[in-house]
Amino acid sequence: MRALKFFGVLILIVLVILAILPVFLPEEVAVSERILIETNPQTVFRQVNNYKNWRSWSPFELGDPQMKSEYSGPESGKGAIYSWTSEEMGDGNMTILQSEPYKFIQSRLEMGSSGTAFDEWNFNESGAGTEVIWTLRLKDLSYPFGRYFGAFLKSIMQPNQEKGLKRLKEVTEAFPESITIERVDLKAQPSIVIFDSTKIAGMQTTMKKAMDELHVFMKRSNVNASGPAFILYYNWDTTTYIKMRIGFPVFEEVKSQGRVEFYIRPSGIAAKAVSYGPYEKLGEAHDEMAKYFDEFDLTYSEKPVWEEYLIDPSNEPDSTKWQTNIYYYIAE
């Protein structure tokens, strides 16, 4: 009888301790892991910002090949939703709340009555690449079980974070590094240009003819170019005529003559991409520009898109060394 009383008192003490202990446990906990990935921030950011990409590196998806996933909302960025059902990992969903290219992503995880969970990613550019920090943050942990879960979160989550980040590093470092885009403040630029139009098949012939005319004009008029050749595009439709101005920047105003006219290249804030290699690769840079405008929720200006040919066939026979700057004006 005494033994039963003893064990009864002992169980009561344990229950009291188990009930009191969570009072002193925090209502909010966070677990973080970091890794250095040798590529630029936007390459890594885009892997995380689109939930469909998680299939190639997420430790939770890789841990259950039978997991059923559903996606809704935008393809990527704020508002994107990822839902899953899994016998191994349980069911759940997450929604991107913040998407700040190419620096920060925050998602909300649905945890039922246990509390609120946030999945956070920081992308910090460094000389060696990008430092990626993956944090799971739990808030408003319920008493008592939610707080006990929080106490064991590190031992549960950290191995998965390490595994996921290592796989993310492998995946993104295997990709070609995406083209870096920056914003620049362009000044109005005096120029000489030839306005022309052509179908895509006649593009090279039209460009060469205009360039030859401009060179002849500059030689006869004793006009010097102040920078590399450029082309402003007023439309891009491969099924019809493409309208463009082909020209050179000059130091001061000159008198128009024949097809050669004096023109002020527009000023304004623009996004600038740099493409290296043959002109067949320019499409990749224009595609990157489209992603950039979408990610930053920017609007295209009505001003023309233009390309600037810093290194081209006229001064470098090796096409892998050609350099083309591409500018898209941003609407104010």
Residue frames relative to the residue before (quaternion, step in Angstrom):
aa qw qx qy qz dx dy dz
M 1.0000 0.0000 0.0000 0.0000 0.00 0.00 0.00
R 0.6510 0.5072 -0.3098 0.4722 3.55 0.97 -0.91
A 0.6295 0.5434 -0.3330 0.4445 3.57 1.05 -0.78
L 0.6481 0.5153 -0.3189 0.4612 3.54 1.02 -0.82
K 0.6334 0.5243 -0.3230 0.4686 3.56 1.02 -0.82
F 0.6421 0.5406 -0.3195 0.4398 3.54 1.00 -0.94
F 0.6919 0.4637 -0.2760 0.4798 3.56 0.87 -0.98
G 0.6159 0.5432 -0.3491 0.4514 3.57 1.08 -0.66
V 0.6576 0.4923 -0.3028 0.4832 3.57 0.98 -0.89
L 0.6392 0.5374 -0.3222 0.4459 3.56 1.01 -0.89
I 0.6588 0.4978 -0.3090 0.4718 3.60 0.92 -0.88
L 0.6369 0.5315 -0.3244 0.4546 3.56 1.02 -0.83
I 0.6444 0.5169 -0.3195 0.4642 3.58 0.98 -0.84
V 0.6454 0.5178 -0.3178 0.4630 3.58 0.96 -0.90
L 0.6626 0.5072 -0.3080 0.4570 3.59 0.93 -0.89
V 0.6324 0.5249 -0.3262 0.4671 3.57 1.04 -0.79
I 0.6513 0.5101 -0.3113 0.4676 3.55 0.99 -0.89
L 0.6659 0.5043 -0.2976 0.4623 3.56 0.96 -0.90
A 0.6658 0.4887 -0.3023 0.4760 3.56 1.13 -0.60
I 0.6943 0.4735 -0.2745 0.4674 3.59 1.05 -0.78
L 0.6098 0.6144 -0.3553 0.3528 3.59 0.94 -0.91
P 0.6778 0.4995 -0.3279 0.4286 3.66 0.79 -0.83
V 0.5299 0.6242 -0.4156 0.3960 3.59 1.19 -0.42
F 0.7384 0.4119 -0.2109 0.4906 3.56 1.08 -0.79
L 0.5544 0.5823 -0.4063 0.4341 3.57 1.27 -0.01
P 0.5549 -0.6493 0.3995 0.3330 3.63 -0.99 0.76
E 0.4733 -0.6584 0.5140 0.2798 3.53 -1.24 0.59
E 0.7660 0.2412 -0.1447 0.5780 3.58 1.28 -0.28
V 0.0343 0.7842 -0.6183 0.0410 3.58 -0.92 0.91
A 0.0962 -0.7855 0.6093 0.0502 3.56 -1.21 0.50
V 0.1068 -0.7678 0.6300 0.0462 3.55 -1.10 0.80
S 0.0359 -0.8197 0.5710 -0.0264 3.58 -0.76 1.05
E 0.0344 -0.7393 0.6707 0.0490 3.51 -1.29 0.58
R 0.1345 -0.7993 0.5829 0.0570 3.58 -1.13 0.63
I 0.0279 -0.7778 0.6278 0.0088 3.51 -1.29 0.47
L 0.3566 -0.6999 0.5726 0.2346 3.58 -1.21 0.54
I 0.0922 -0.7915 0.6040 0.0127 3.56 -0.73 1.13
E 0.3571 -0.7743 0.4916 0.1769 3.55 -0.73 1.10
T 0.5611 0.5024 -0.4660 0.4642 3.53 0.33 1.36
N 0.6236 -0.5637 0.3675 0.3978 3.59 -1.20 0.15
P 0.6910 -0.5212 0.3000 0.4011 3.63 -1.16 0.51
Q 0.6741 0.5213 -0.3383 0.3991 3.61 0.84 -0.83
T 0.5940 0.5689 -0.3672 0.4344 3.59 1.11 -0.63
V 0.6940 0.4452 -0.2685 0.4981 3.59 0.94 -0.90
F 0.6192 0.5693 -0.3360 0.4238 3.57 0.94 -0.93
R 0.6905 0.4921 -0.2897 0.4441 3.59 0.86 -0.93
Q 0.5947 0.5522 -0.3688 0.4532 3.60 1.14 -0.49
V 0.7219 0.4293 -0.2412 0.4863 3.57 0.97 -0.87
N 0.6667 0.5565 -0.2928 0.4001 3.57 1.04 -0.81
N 0.7100 0.3373 -0.2271 0.5750 3.59 1.29 -0.23
Y 0.3958 -0.7665 0.4523 0.2264 3.59 -0.35 1.24
K 0.5907 0.5870 -0.3800 0.4027 3.60 1.07 -0.56
N 0.6141 0.5617 -0.3412 0.4370 3.57 1.19 -0.55
W 0.5476 0.6537 -0.3927 0.3443 3.59 1.17 -0.51
R 0.5383 0.6473 -0.3992 0.3632 3.58 1.18 -0.47
S 0.7072 0.4795 -0.2668 0.4458 3.59 1.11 -0.62
W 0.8273 0.1972 -0.1071 0.5149 3.63 1.17 -0.24
S 0.5271 0.6500 -0.4243 0.3458 3.65 1.13 -0.37
P 0.4475 -0.7020 0.4767 0.2824 3.64 -0.77 0.95
F 0.6419 0.5356 -0.3286 0.4395 3.58 1.13 -0.56
E 0.6685 0.4605 -0.3020 0.4999 3.59 0.99 -0.76
L 0.6565 0.5005 -0.3139 0.4691 3.59 0.99 -0.80
G 0.6387 0.5456 -0.3166 0.4407 3.58 1.20 -0.57
D 0.7869 0.1580 -0.1029 0.5876 3.60 1.21 -0.30
P 0.2334 -0.8071 0.5281 0.1231 3.61 -0.04 1.26
Q 0.6661 0.5065 -0.2984 0.4590 3.61 1.20 -0.46
M 0.3896 0.7334 -0.4797 0.2833 3.59 1.24 0.02
K 0.2484 -0.7547 0.5921 0.1346 3.56 -1.01 0.90
S 0.0966 -0.8247 0.5573 -0.0072 3.56 -0.64 1.18
E 0.0721 -0.7699 0.6328 0.0389 3.54 -1.17 0.69
Y 0.1610 -0.7883 0.5908 0.0601 3.56 -1.08 0.80
S 0.0386 0.7882 -0.6127 0.0421 3.56 -1.03 0.79
G 0.6748 0.4548 -0.3606 0.4558 3.55 -1.27 0.26
P 0.7838 -0.2858 0.2216 0.5049 3.59 -1.19 -0.44
E 0.6416 -0.5286 0.3949 0.3911 3.56 -1.24 0.44
S 0.7880 -0.0604 0.0736 0.6083 3.57 1.06 -0.79
G 0.7314 0.4524 -0.2963 0.4155 3.55 -1.30 0.15
K 0.8199 -0.2772 0.1885 0.4641 3.51 -1.38 -0.19
G 0.7845 0.3055 -0.2466 0.4800 3.54 -0.89 1.01
A 0.5105 0.6330 -0.4295 0.3927 3.62 1.22 -0.24
I 0.1319 -0.8033 0.5800 0.0307 3.58 -0.94 0.93
Y 0.0922 -0.7754 0.6246 0.0100 3.53 -1.02 0.94
S 0.0202 -0.7944 0.6063 -0.0298 3.58 -0.73 1.12
W 0.0232 -0.8146 0.5794 -0.0115 3.57 -1.05 0.70
T 0.1430 -0.7283 0.6596 0.1183 3.51 -1.35 0.43
S 0.1079 0.8048 -0.5672 0.1371 3.54 -0.81 1.02
E 0.4137 -0.6979 0.5257 0.2556 3.56 -0.90 0.92
E 0.6814 0.4899 -0.2802 0.4660 3.58 1.11 -0.70
M 0.8119 0.2960 -0.1109 0.4909 3.58 0.84 -1.04
G 0.5077 -0.6260 0.4411 0.3946 3.57 1.23 -0.25
D 0.5140 -0.6337 0.4823 0.3186 3.56 -1.33 0.12
G 0.2008 0.7895 -0.5664 0.1244 3.57 -1.18 0.50
N 0.1575 -0.7677 0.6045 0.1430 3.51 -1.32 -0.16
M 0.1131 -0.7812 0.6106 0.0638 3.53 -1.25 0.44
T 0.1724 -0.7872 0.5902 0.0475 3.54 -1.14 0.77
I 0.3995 -0.7008 0.5294 0.2627 3.59 -0.89 0.86
L 0.2160 -0.7964 0.5591 0.0806 3.58 -0.69 1.18
Q 0.7924 0.0816 -0.0140 0.6044 3.57 1.04 -0.85
S 0.0309 0.7746 -0.6304 0.0405 3.54 -1.03 0.83
E 0.0368 0.8142 -0.5717 0.0944 3.55 -0.16 1.34
P 0.2622 -0.7944 0.5245 0.1586 3.62 -0.09 1.25
Y 0.7576 -0.3847 -0.5268 -0.0219 1.73 -1.67 1.78
K 0.4033 0.7668 -0.3853 0.3176 3.52 0.99 1.01
F 0.8430 -0.0041 0.0996 0.5287 3.59 0.78 -0.98
I 0.0100 -0.7589 0.6511 0.0012 3.56 -1.15 0.78
Q 0.0152 -0.7798 0.6258 0.0097 3.57 -1.00 0.85
S 0.0719 -0.7827 0.6180 0.0159 3.55 -0.96 0.97
R 0.3272 -0.7095 0.5837 0.2210 3.56 -1.22 0.54
L 0.2012 -0.7650 0.6030 0.1031 3.56 -0.94 0.96
E 0.3656 -0.7152 0.5527 0.2220 3.55 -0.94 0.90
M 0.0443 -0.8263 0.5608 -0.0278 3.57 -0.69 1.16
G 0.5424 -0.6235 0.4086 0.3874 3.58 1.17 0.29
S 0.8035 -0.2772 0.2107 0.4829 3.58 -0.96 -0.87
S 0.4971 0.6931 -0.4187 0.3117 3.61 1.23 -0.11
G 0.7039 -0.3856 0.2946 0.5188 3.59 1.06 -0.62
T 0.5426 -0.5992 0.4734 0.3499 3.55 -1.30 -0.26
A 0.1141 -0.8017 0.5856 0.0357 3.58 -0.87 0.96
F 0.1067 -0.7783 0.6174 0.0400 3.53 -1.10 0.84
D 0.2241 -0.7430 0.6213 0.1084 3.52 -0.98 1.01
E 0.0170 -0.8388 0.5414 -0.0544 3.61 -0.49 1.20
W 0.1004 -0.7861 0.6096 0.0203 3.53 -1.08 0.87
N 0.0890 -0.7656 0.6360 0.0377 3.55 -0.98 0.95
F 0.1267 -0.7786 0.6134 0.0387 3.55 -1.02 0.93
N 0.0152 -0.8263 0.5606 -0.0522 3.57 -0.33 1.28
E 0.3565 -0.7486 0.5215 0.2014 3.56 -0.59 1.17
S 0.0066 0.7777 -0.6282 0.0214 3.55 -1.02 0.86
G 0.7070 -0.4713 0.3173 0.4212 3.53 -1.27 0.23
A 0.7295 0.4270 -0.2286 0.4829 3.57 1.11 -0.69
G 0.7728 -0.2410 0.1764 0.5600 3.59 1.23 -0.10
T 0.6366 -0.4944 0.4073 0.4293 3.55 -0.87 -1.03
E 0.2671 -0.7264 0.6103 0.1689 3.56 -0.87 0.98
V 0.1221 -0.7968 0.5910 0.0292 3.57 -0.68 1.15
I 0.0829 -0.7871 0.6110 0.0158 3.57 -0.83 1.04
W 0.1158 -0.7870 0.6055 0.0229 3.57 -0.71 1.15
T 0.0121 -0.8154 0.5760 -0.0564 3.56 -0.62 1.17
L 0.1366 -0.7293 0.6617 0.1077 3.55 -1.11 0.79
R 0.0687 -0.8127 0.5781 -0.0233 3.54 -0.65 1.18
L 0.1264 -0.7875 0.6013 0.0480 3.58 -0.79 1.08
K 0.0698 -0.8027 0.5923 0.0031 3.57 -0.87 1.00
D 0.8364 0.2017 -0.1471 0.4880 3.54 -1.33 0.44
L 0.1173 0.8208 -0.5461 0.1193 3.57 0.91 0.96
S 0.4398 -0.7240 0.4738 0.2409 3.54 -0.81 1.07
Y 0.3986 -0.6875 0.5567 0.2422 3.53 -1.25 0.55
P 0.6476 -0.2839 -0.7066 -0.0253 1.61 -1.69 1.83
F 0.6107 0.6390 -0.3508 0.3095 3.56 1.10 -0.76
G 0.6139 0.5548 -0.3529 0.4369 3.58 1.04 -0.72
R 0.6780 0.4864 -0.2950 0.4655 3.58 0.97 -0.82
Y 0.6086 0.5194 -0.3574 0.4818 3.59 1.11 -0.60
F 0.6237 0.5334 -0.3370 0.4614 3.57 1.02 -0.80
G 0.6393 0.5379 -0.3157 0.4497 3.56 1.00 -0.84
A 0.6388 0.5424 -0.3265 0.4372 3.56 1.04 -0.76
F 0.7426 0.3769 -0.2144 0.5104 3.58 1.11 -0.65
L 0.3726 0.7761 -0.4577 0.2220 3.59 1.29 -0.02
K 0.6487 0.5455 -0.3346 0.4119 3.58 0.86 -0.93
S 0.6975 0.4722 -0.2843 0.4579 3.58 0.84 -0.94
I 0.6579 0.4986 -0.3039 0.4756 3.58 1.17 -0.57
M 0.7855 0.4051 -0.1766 0.4332 3.53 0.75 -1.13
Q 0.6366 0.5968 -0.3515 0.3393 3.58 0.86 -0.92
P 0.6537 0.4963 -0.3460 0.4546 3.66 0.85 -0.76
N 0.6509 0.5058 -0.3184 0.4682 3.60 1.05 -0.73
Q 0.6272 0.5253 -0.3377 0.4654 3.59 1.01 -0.74
E 0.6458 0.5200 -0.3172 0.4604 3.58 0.92 -0.88
K 0.6668 0.5016 -0.2962 0.4647 3.57 0.91 -0.94
G 0.6815 0.5010 -0.2896 0.4480 3.57 0.90 -0.94
L 0.6707 0.4991 -0.3019 0.4582 3.58 0.94 -0.86
K 0.6307 0.5205 -0.3376 0.4662 3.60 1.00 -0.73
R 0.6701 0.4787 -0.3015 0.4805 3.57 0.98 -0.82
L 0.6158 0.5386 -0.3367 0.4662 3.59 1.05 -0.76
K 0.6262 0.5332 -0.3264 0.4658 3.59 1.02 -0.77
E 0.6598 0.5097 -0.3082 0.4581 3.58 0.90 -0.92
V 0.6807 0.5068 -0.2886 0.4433 3.55 0.90 -0.98
T 0.7445 0.4289 -0.2442 0.4496 3.59 0.72 -1.04
E 0.6483 0.5052 -0.3365 0.4596 3.61 1.03 -0.61
A 0.6188 0.5309 -0.3446 0.4652 3.59 1.24 -0.34
F 0.5958 0.5635 -0.3617 0.4434 3.60 1.25 -0.37
P 0.5157 -0.5530 0.5232 0.3930 3.59 -1.23 0.36
E 0.5023 -0.6616 0.4569 0.3182 3.59 -0.89 0.86
S 0.4463 -0.7025 0.4832 0.2718 3.57 -0.80 1.00
I 0.5908 -0.6002 0.4154 0.3437 3.55 -1.18 0.64
T 0.3822 -0.7207 0.5330 0.2245 3.56 -0.86 0.97
I 0.1228 -0.7858 0.6051 0.0354 3.55 -0.96 0.95
E 0.0568 -0.7973 0.6008 0.0091 3.56 -0.98 0.89
R 0.4184 -0.6794 0.5333 0.2809 3.55 -1.24 0.38
V 0.0710 -0.7994 0.5965 -0.0083 3.55 -0.95 0.95
D 0.3600 -0.7018 0.5749 0.2179 3.53 -1.25 0.55
L 0.1614 -0.8246 0.5390 0.0597 3.57 -0.19 1.29
K 0.3091 -0.7378 0.5743 0.1741 3.54 -1.02 0.86
A 0.5982 -0.5402 0.4365 0.3998 3.57 -1.20 0.48
Q 0.1187 -0.8318 0.5421 0.0075 3.58 -0.80 1.00
P 0.3820 -0.6998 0.5540 0.2396 3.63 -0.67 1.10
S 0.0463 0.8143 -0.5708 0.0944 3.57 -0.86 0.95
I 0.2512 -0.6864 0.6385 0.2410 3.52 -1.37 0.15
V 0.0121 -0.8248 0.5621 -0.0600 3.56 -0.84 1.01
I 0.2164 -0.7012 0.6530 0.1870 3.50 -1.43 0.20
F 0.2574 -0.7566 0.5831 0.1460 3.55 -0.77 1.04
D 0.1248 0.7893 -0.5877 0.1267 3.57 -0.84 1.00
S 0.1685 -0.7595 0.6143 0.1318 3.56 -1.32 0.10
T 0.0573 0.7946 -0.5995 0.0768 3.53 -1.11 0.69
K 0.4744 -0.5962 0.5412 0.3558 3.52 -1.29 0.28
I 0.7033 -0.5026 0.2944 0.4076 3.55 -1.20 0.52
A 0.6315 0.5559 -0.3394 0.4207 3.62 1.02 -0.73
G 0.7472 0.3896 -0.2196 0.4917 3.58 1.11 -0.60
M 0.3166 0.7996 -0.4717 0.1944 3.57 1.27 0.16
Q 0.7016 0.4735 -0.2911 0.4458 3.61 0.69 -1.02
T 0.6524 0.5164 -0.3165 0.4557 3.58 0.95 -0.86
T 0.6638 0.5064 -0.2984 0.4625 3.58 0.93 -0.92
M 0.6594 0.5090 -0.3083 0.4593 3.58 0.94 -0.88
K 0.6716 0.5048 -0.3045 0.4487 3.59 0.87 -0.93
K 0.6432 0.5268 -0.3209 0.4536 3.57 0.97 -0.87
A 0.6758 0.4874 -0.2968 0.4665 3.60 0.93 -0.90
M 0.6435 0.5209 -0.3257 0.4567 3.58 0.96 -0.81
D 0.6399 0.5196 -0.3261 0.4629 3.58 0.96 -0.83
E 0.6522 0.5128 -0.3126 0.4624 3.60 0.96 -0.85
L 0.6592 0.5100 -0.3077 0.4591 3.57 0.97 -0.84
H 0.6391 0.5151 -0.3281 0.4675 3.58 1.00 -0.79
V 0.6386 0.5142 -0.3238 0.4722 3.61 0.96 -0.82
F 0.6468 0.5252 -0.3137 0.4553 3.59 0.93 -0.90
M 0.6798 0.4906 -0.3031 0.4531 3.59 0.85 -0.94
K 0.6511 0.5142 -0.3221 0.4560 3.59 0.99 -0.79
R 0.6945 0.4732 -0.2766 0.4662 3.59 0.88 -0.93
S 0.7563 0.3923 -0.2006 0.4836 3.59 0.98 -0.83
N 0.3886 -0.7384 0.4647 0.2964 3.56 1.33 0.03
V 0.3918 0.6903 -0.4895 0.3610 3.56 0.95 1.00
N 0.2066 -0.7862 0.5742 0.0978 3.54 -0.92 0.96
A 0.4512 -0.6603 0.5275 0.2866 3.56 -1.08 0.76
S 0.3133 -0.7561 0.5458 0.1798 3.58 -1.01 0.78
G 0.7987 0.0727 -0.0453 0.5956 3.58 1.27 0.07
P 0.7182 -0.4600 0.3012 0.4264 3.59 -1.27 -0.05
A 0.6528 -0.5039 0.4013 0.3986 3.56 -1.33 0.33
F 0.0563 -0.7866 0.6142 0.0295 3.55 -1.23 0.53
I 0.1597 -0.7406 0.6377 0.1391 3.53 -1.38 0.25
L 0.1968 -0.7489 0.6229 0.1116 3.56 -0.96 0.96
Y 0.1975 -0.7912 0.5728 0.0829 3.56 -0.81 1.03
Y 0.2404 -0.7936 0.5483 0.1084 3.57 -0.81 1.03
N 0.7693 -0.0134 -0.0383 0.6376 3.56 1.30 -0.10
W 0.1090 -0.7725 0.6159 0.1091 3.56 -1.25 0.24
D 0.2453 0.7383 -0.5745 0.2542 3.50 -0.17 1.38
T 0.2989 -0.8080 0.4831 0.1564 3.54 -0.27 1.28
T 0.6338 0.5343 -0.3399 0.4441 3.62 1.25 -0.11
T 0.7713 0.2419 -0.1413 0.5715 3.58 1.25 -0.21
Y 0.7247 -0.4207 0.3049 0.4525 3.58 -1.27 -0.28
I 0.2750 -0.7402 0.5956 0.1472 3.55 -1.04 0.90
K 0.2409 -0.7818 0.5635 0.1156 3.56 -0.74 1.09
M 0.1056 0.8144 -0.5583 0.1178 3.57 -0.89 0.92
R 0.2680 -0.6962 0.6344 0.2026 3.49 -1.41 0.31
I 0.1521 -0.7771 0.6091 0.0452 3.55 -0.76 1.13
G 0.2251 0.8293 -0.4819 0.1715 3.59 -0.64 0.96
F 0.3447 -0.6742 0.6040 0.2484 3.48 -1.47 -0.25
P 0.4301 -0.6446 0.5453 0.3196 3.61 -1.09 0.55
V 0.1221 -0.7833 0.6061 0.0648 3.60 -1.11 0.68
F 0.6380 -0.5817 0.3648 0.3486 3.56 -1.27 0.36
E 0.8127 0.0120 0.0356 0.5814 3.57 1.05 -0.69
E 0.6915 -0.4758 0.3410 0.4233 3.54 -1.31 0.22
V 0.0784 -0.7751 0.6263 0.0285 3.55 -1.08 0.83
K 0.5576 -0.6145 0.4465 0.3348 3.55 -1.22 0.45
S 0.4588 -0.6827 0.4987 0.2735 3.57 -0.90 0.96
Q 0.0009 -0.7939 0.6072 -0.0311 3.57 -1.14 0.64
G 0.8338 0.0008 -0.0331 0.5511 3.57 -0.65 1.11
R 0.8095 -0.1821 0.1644 0.5334 3.53 -0.86 -1.01
V 0.6147 0.5493 -0.3515 0.4436 3.61 1.19 -0.37
E 0.0020 -0.8148 0.5782 -0.0432 3.57 -0.66 1.11
F 0.4704 -0.6311 0.5298 0.3158 3.52 -1.24 0.56
Y 0.0062 0.8077 -0.5833 0.0852 3.56 -0.91 0.98
I 0.2839 -0.7286 0.5941 0.1887 3.58 -1.12 0.68
R 0.3158 -0.7393 0.5629 0.1919 3.54 -0.54 1.15
P 0.5266 -0.7050 0.3652 0.3037 3.62 -0.71 1.05
S 0.3847 -0.6662 0.5883 0.2493 3.51 -1.30 0.54
G 0.3741 0.7367 -0.5237 0.2074 3.57 -1.28 0.12
I 0.5690 -0.5586 0.4690 0.3798 3.54 -1.35 0.22
A 0.0089 0.8131 -0.5789 0.0602 3.56 -0.81 1.03
A 0.3964 -0.6466 0.5846 0.2881 3.52 -1.32 0.35
K 0.1493 -0.8095 0.5668 0.0344 3.55 -0.87 1.03
A 0.0553 -0.7683 0.6375 0.0159 3.54 -0.96 0.98
V 0.2288 -0.7601 0.5934 0.1331 3.56 -1.11 0.69
S 0.1142 -0.7937 0.5969 0.0274 3.55 -0.78 1.11
Y 0.1426 -0.7771 0.6094 0.0671 3.57 -0.95 0.94
G 0.6922 0.4613 -0.3477 0.4327 3.55 -0.96 0.89
P 0.7612 -0.3798 0.2583 0.4578 3.57 -1.31 -0.09
Y 0.6585 -0.5564 0.3479 0.3684 3.53 -1.21 0.53
E 0.5314 0.6250 -0.4102 0.3984 3.59 1.21 -0.35
K 0.6635 0.5110 -0.3009 0.4563 3.60 1.21 -0.46
L 0.4644 0.7067 -0.4430 0.2977 3.60 1.21 -0.21
G 0.5719 0.6026 -0.3784 0.4081 3.59 1.12 -0.58
E 0.6133 0.5530 -0.3457 0.4456 3.59 1.08 -0.72
A 0.6602 0.5056 -0.3071 0.4628 3.58 0.98 -0.86
H 0.6522 0.4982 -0.3177 0.4748 3.59 1.00 -0.77
D 0.6193 0.5265 -0.3397 0.4732 3.61 1.09 -0.67
E 0.6362 0.5198 -0.3222 0.4704 3.58 1.02 -0.82
M 0.6268 0.5388 -0.3360 0.4517 3.56 1.03 -0.77
A 0.6331 0.5294 -0.3284 0.4594 3.58 0.99 -0.81
K 0.6437 0.5082 -0.3197 0.4745 3.60 1.00 -0.81
Y 0.6334 0.5483 -0.3232 0.4401 3.56 0.99 -0.88
F 0.6716 0.4887 -0.3013 0.4685 3.60 0.86 -0.93
D 0.6540 0.5144 -0.3084 0.4611 3.57 1.03 -0.78
E 0.6875 0.4992 -0.2864 0.4428 3.59 0.87 -0.95
F 0.7465 0.3644 -0.2093 0.5158 3.58 1.04 -0.75
D 0.3962 -0.7438 0.4533 0.2903 3.58 1.35 0.14
L 0.3059 0.7598 -0.5034 0.2750 3.56 0.91 1.00
T 0.3131 -0.7284 0.5791 0.1899 3.56 -1.27 0.46
Y 0.4645 -0.6794 0.4940 0.2803 3.56 -0.97 0.88
S 0.4172 -0.6701 0.5553 0.2620 3.53 -1.10 0.78
E 0.5497 -0.5988 0.4632 0.3531 3.57 -1.27 0.33
K 0.4963 0.6447 -0.4365 0.3841 3.59 1.26 -0.14
P 0.5861 -0.6292 0.3754 0.3459 3.59 -1.05 0.66
V 0.4713 -0.6014 0.5625 0.3159 3.53 -1.30 0.51
W 0.0141 0.8271 -0.5618 -0.0109 3.60 -0.98 0.68
E 0.2805 -0.7360 0.6002 0.1390 3.47 -1.31 0.60
E 0.1793 -0.7720 0.6070 0.0585 3.54 -1.06 0.89
Y 0.2307 -0.8243 0.5103 0.0827 3.58 -0.59 1.17
L 0.1643 -0.8362 0.5189 0.0671 3.57 0.15 1.33
I 0.7678 0.0507 -0.0171 0.6384 3.54 0.96 -0.92
D 0.0814 0.8192 -0.5529 0.1288 3.58 -0.53 1.20
P 0.7590 -0.3946 0.2401 0.4588 3.62 -1.22 0.03
S 0.6074 0.5841 -0.3646 0.3962 3.61 1.11 -0.50
N 0.8035 0.2212 -0.1280 0.5377 3.60 1.15 -0.48
E 0.7829 0.1955 -0.1413 0.5734 3.62 1.24 0.09
P 0.3056 -0.7899 0.5021 0.1748 3.63 -0.40 1.18
D 0.6417 0.5195 -0.3204 0.4643 3.61 1.16 -0.58
S 0.3374 -0.7908 0.4756 0.1860 3.60 -0.30 1.24
T 0.5830 0.5863 -0.3841 0.4109 3.63 1.14 -0.43
K 0.6935 0.4633 -0.2672 0.4827 3.59 1.24 -0.39
W 0.4427 0.6922 -0.4690 0.3239 3.59 1.21 0.01
Q 0.1167 -0.7858 0.6051 0.0530 3.56 -1.10 0.76
T 0.0242 -0.7917 0.6092 -0.0379 3.54 -0.83 1.08
N 0.2130 -0.7543 0.6086 0.1238 3.56 -0.88 0.98
I 0.1465 -0.7904 0.5925 0.0526 3.57 -0.92 0.92
Y 0.1022 -0.8167 0.5679 0.0080 3.58 -0.86 1.01
Y 0.0586 -0.7547 0.6532 0.0181 3.53 -1.00 0.95
Y 0.3361 -0.7393 0.5438 0.2115 3.60 -0.66 1.03
I 0.3110 -0.7464 0.5674 0.1557 3.54 -1.10 0.86
A 0.4570 -0.6862 0.4923 0.2791 3.58 -0.84 0.98
E 0.4264 -0.7127 0.4978 0.2499 3.57 -0.95 0.88
